[in-house]
C-alpha cells in the first residue's frame, strides 16, 4: 500500500511539473510575440514606413495590457514615445514618456533610466521647456558616466548641443557637437553623426570669423560630411534639413539665386515628409480608438487577470524548484564525468604549458634583442639632425646677432634643449619607468622657466586661436633648487597637450605656494583648458604609454600618446603625482604638488652650470691639433667651427679608413671619432689606430648613448665619450680633461 501511495505521489508531481512547464512556455511565447512586433516596428521606422510602425507598436501595447506583462510596459511606452518624437508629434511623445517615468523605480536598469531621461530632455527642448530639459539631460549624463557608457553619454552631449543651439548659445553648442562627434564615428552611429554635423553647421552660420576662424568654411565642411552620410543611408528627414542649411549657406555666400532654388527643394521635400508624418499620426489615432473599445473588456476581466497573476507566481515557484532539481542532477553527472578525465588532462596540460613557456621565453629574448637594435639605430637617426640644429644655433649666438635675432635664437636653443630631453626620455623609456634616470640639482628661476615654455608654445596657441595665461604666486622664492630641465619637460607636455585639444579657448597655468619651511617649499601647479575634454573611461588609461583617447583623436590631433606617460613617470621620479579632472565638452585640468629645496645663496640660471666646467683652461686648448672623423658634412662644418672659434687647429676625415691613414702620416693631439660611418665603423677605426698608437687620446663623438654600448667603446680603445648633441661647455671640459690626464686605454 505504501508503495502505491508513493507511485501516485510521483505521478502527481510529474503531471504538475508538465502543467507548470506548459504554462511557462505559453507565457514565454506571448512575450516573444510582443518583442517580435516591437522589432518589426523598429525596422519599419528605419524604412520610413511610419503607419505600419505605429500600428504594430499599438498592437504590442494592447497585448501587453491583455496579458498583464508589466515588465514590458516601460519598453512599450518608450518605443511609442520615440516614434512620435521621430515624426514630430511632440505632444503625444511627451505624454508617453511621462507615463514611462511613472513606471521607473529602484529596480529599473540604469541604462533604461538614462535613455528615458535623454529622450524626455530632447522632447522638452522641442517644446521649449528649456530649464526642465537641461535638468533631465544632466540626470542622464550622470547615469551614463557612472556606467562608463560613452555612446549613451555622446547622445546626451548631442542633446546639450541642441539645447544650447535653441538658446542661441552658438559657441557652446559647437563645443558640444565637437565633443560627441568622435564617439559617433567610432561607434558607427551614422544617424546621430549626420544629425550632429547638420546642427553644427547651423550653429557655425551664426558666429563670426573673429569668434571662430573660417566659420563659414567649417559650416560648408560639416554639411558636406552630413550629406555624404545621408545619401549613403537614405535618411529622408535629415536630407530635407540639409537643403534648409544649404540655402542659408548660399545666402551667407551672397548667392541669392542658388539660395532660392535650394530652399524650394527643401519646401517640396519637407511637405512630402510632413504628409507622411500626418498620415502616420492619423493612423495611430485610429488604432488607439480601436484599442479604447477594448478597455471595458479588459477592466471586466481584471479580477481574472489578478487570479492568473497569483497562479503565475505559484507557477514560477514550482518551475524554479524543478529547474533547481534538474541543475543539481546535471552538476552531479558533470562532476563525475570531469573527475574521470581530470587526472589525464592535468598531465597533458602541464606538458603543453612547459612548451608554451619555453616558446614565450625565446620570443621575449628575440623581442628584447630587436628592441635594443631599434633603440641603437633610432638614437643615431634622431640625434644627428638635432646636433645640426643645436650646433648651428650656438654658432649663430656666438656671432653677435641683432637683439631681435637673439630672442629668436634663444627660443630655438631652448626648444632644441627640450626636444633633446624628450628624445632622451622616449629612447630611454624603460630606464625612466624603472626609476633609473638621475635627477640634477641646480639653482633656477621657476617663473623664468615657465615663461620660456610659454614663449616656445605661443605660436602653437596662436594657430589654434588660444590664449595662454599665467597666474603665478609672487610669494614663491625667486630661486629654487631642483631639476629645471625635467620640470620644464613636464610643463611643456601638459601645456602643449592642452593647446592641442583646445580651439578658440584659453589655457591657464596656475602656480601657488602651499607651504614653506626654512629649506623647502611645496608648490601646487595646475594646467587648465576649456577644450574637448576626456571621457571617464579614458581617464583611467590616458597616462599609459602610447595611449590616446581614441583612434579618431589620433587622426584629428596627432601625437604618439607618449607625452602624458612621460609626465607621469617624471613626476613620480621627482616625488610627485599627476592628477586629472575632466568632462566631455567642458575641458580638462591637470594638477600636481611638488617640493623644491630653497638654495642658501641666490644665483641666476647661468650660475647653475656645474662647477667642474669652470675649471676648464681654454687657453691650454689653443693651437691643439684635432682630427674630426665624421661622414656628415653639416656635422663636420659645425664641429670644426666650434673648435676653431676656440683657436684649435682642426682637420677632417670623411670615414674610418681615411682617419687611420691620417693618424699614420700626421701628428694630432686628440681625435674626435664618430661611430656610424660608411666602410668601417668608428669602433673598428679606433681598434686599428690602437695597433700602432696607444697613447693618442681618442674621444667618441657620437649619437649612440645606449648604456649597453659604453663598455664596447672603452674596450675598443676610446678614452672618453661625448654624446651628440652636446653643451659647448661640457664638450670643451671633456676634451680638456682627456688631454690633461692622457689616460691610456685599458688593454682588452
C-alpha positions, 0 to 999 in steps of 0.5 A: 500500500505504501508503495502505491501511495508513493507511485501516485505521489510521483505521478502527481508531481510529474503531471504538475511539473508538465502543467507548470512547464506548459504554462511557462512556455505559453507565457514565454511565447506571448512575450516573444510575440510582443518583442517580435512586433516591437522589432518589426516596428523598429525596422519599419521606422528605419524604412520610413514606413511610419503607419505600419510602425505605429500600428504594430507598436499599438498592437504590442501595447494592447497585448501587453495590457491583455496579458498583464506583462508589466515588465514590458510596459516601460519598453512599450511606452518608450518605443511609442514615445520615440516614434512620435518624437521621430515624426514630430508629434511632440505632444503625444511623445511627451505624454508617453514618456511621462507615463514611462517615468511613472513606471521607473523605480529602484529596480529599473536598469540604469541604462533604461533610466538614462535613455528615458531621461535623454529622450524626455530632455530632447522632447522638452527642448522641442517644446521649449521647456528649456530649464526642465530639459537641461535638468533631465539631460544632466540626470542622464549624463550622470547615469551614463558616466557612472556606467562608463557608457560613452555612446549613451553619454555622446547622445546626451552631449548631442542633446546639450548641443541642441539645447544650447543651439535653441538658446542661441548659445552658438559657441557652446553648442559647437563645443558640444557637437565637437565633443560627441562627434568622435564617439559617433564615428567610432561607434558607427552611429551614422544617424546621430553623426549626420544629425550632429554635423547638420546642427553644427553647421547651423550653429557655425552660420551664426558666429563670426570669423573673429569668434571662430576662424573660417566659420563659414568654411567649417559650416560648408565642411560639416554639411558636406560630411552630413550629406555624404552620410545621408545619401549613403543611408537614405535618411529622408528627414535629415536630407530635407534639413540639409537643403534648409542649411544649404540655402542659408549657406548660399545666402551667407555666400551672397548667392541669392539665386542658388539660395532660392532654388535650394530652399524650394527643394527643401519646401517640396521635400519637407511637405512630402515628409510632413504628409507622411508624418500626418498620415502616420499620426492619423493612423495611430489615432485610429488604432488607439480608438480601436484599442479604447473599445477594448478597455471595458473588456479588459477592466471586466476581466481584471479580477481574472487577470489578478487570479492568473497573476497569483497562479503565475507566481505559484507557477514560477515557484514550482518551475524554479524548484524543478529547474533547481532539481534538474541543475543539481542532477546535471552538476552531479553527472558533470562532476563525475564525468570531469573527475574521470578525465581530470587526472589525464588532462592535468598531465597533458596540460602541464606538458603543453604549458612547459612548451608554451613557456619555453616558446614565450621565453625565446620570443621575449629574448628575440623581442628584447634583442630587436628592441635594443637594435631599434633603440641603437639605430633610432638614437643615431637617426634622431640625434644627428639632425638635432646636433645640426640644429643645436650646433648651428644655433650656438654658432649663430649666438656666438656671432653677435646677432641683432637683439631681435635675432637673439630672442629668436635664437634663444627660443630655438636653443631652448626648444632644441634643449627640450626636444633633446630631453624628450628624445632622451626620455622616449629612447630611454623609456624603460630606464625612466619607468624603472626609476633609473634616470638621475635627477640634477640639482641646480639653482633656477628661476621657476617663473623664468622657466615657465615663461620660456615654455610659454614663449616656445608654445605661443605660436602653437596657441596662436594657430589654434586661436588660444590664449595662454595665461599665467597666474603665478604666486609672487610669494614663491622664492625667486630661486629654487633648487631642483631639476629645471630641465625635467620640470620644464619637460613636464610643463611643456607636455601638459601645456602643449597637450592642452593647446592641442585639444583646445580651439578658440579657448584659453589655457591657464597655468596656475602656480601657488605656494602651499607651504614653506619651511626654512629649506623647502617649499611645496608648490601646487601647479595646475594646467587648465583648458576649456577644450574637448575634454576626456571621457571617464573611461579614458581617464583611467588609461590616458597616462599609459604609454602610447595611449590616446583617447581614441583612434579618431583623436589620433587622426584629428590631433596627432601625437604618439600618446607618449607625452602624458606617460612621460609626465607621469613617470617624471613626476613620480621620479621627482616625488610627485603625482599627476592628477586629472579632472575632466568632462566631455565638452567642458575641458580638462585640468591637470594638477600636481604638488611638488617640493623644491629645496630653497638654495642658501645663496641666490644665483641666476640660471647661468650660475647653475652650470656645474662647477667642474666646467669652470675649471676648464683652461681654454687657453691650454686648448689653443693651437691643439691639433684635432682630427674630426672623423665624421661622414656628415658634412653639416656635422663636420662644418659645425664641429670644426667651427666650434673648435676653431672659434676656440683657436684649435687647429682642426682637420677632417676625415670623411670615414674610418679608413681615411682617419687611420691613414691620417693618424699614420702620416700626421701628428694630432693631439686628440681625435674626435671619432664618430661611430656610424660611418660608411666602410668601417665603423668608428669602433673598428677605426679606433681598434686599428689606430690602437695597433700602432698608437696607444697613447693618442687620446681618442674621444667618441663623438657620437649619437649612440648613448645606449648604456649597453654600448659604453663598455664596447667603446672603452674596450675598443680603445676610446678614452672618453665619450661625448654624446651628440648633441652636446653643451659647448661647455661640457664638450670643451671640459671633456676634451680638456680633461682627456688631454690633461690626464692622457689616460691610456686605454685599458688593454682588452 
